[in-house]
């Protein structure tokens, strides 16, 4: 019966590590210099087009809401759409 507390401790530690990794990946994505909207549309795009794309990508909401949406997508195994090259 001593196996159950050990398994619970390991499982909780693994969940904390995965949550920490999610936070780290999310922050690293947002710390990369440059604006993804500028990269996708170019520097000469109109302001209305920029704002529309920003809203479509969810970049117009606060960072904590973006993080919650990121975690929700991870929980549903939805990693988003690939950007065309």
Secondary structure, 3 states (H helix, E strand, C coil): CHHHHHHHHHHHHHHHHHHHHHHHHHHHHHHCCCCHHHHHHCCCCCHHHHHHHHHHHCCCCCHHHHHHHHHHHHHCCCCCCCCCC
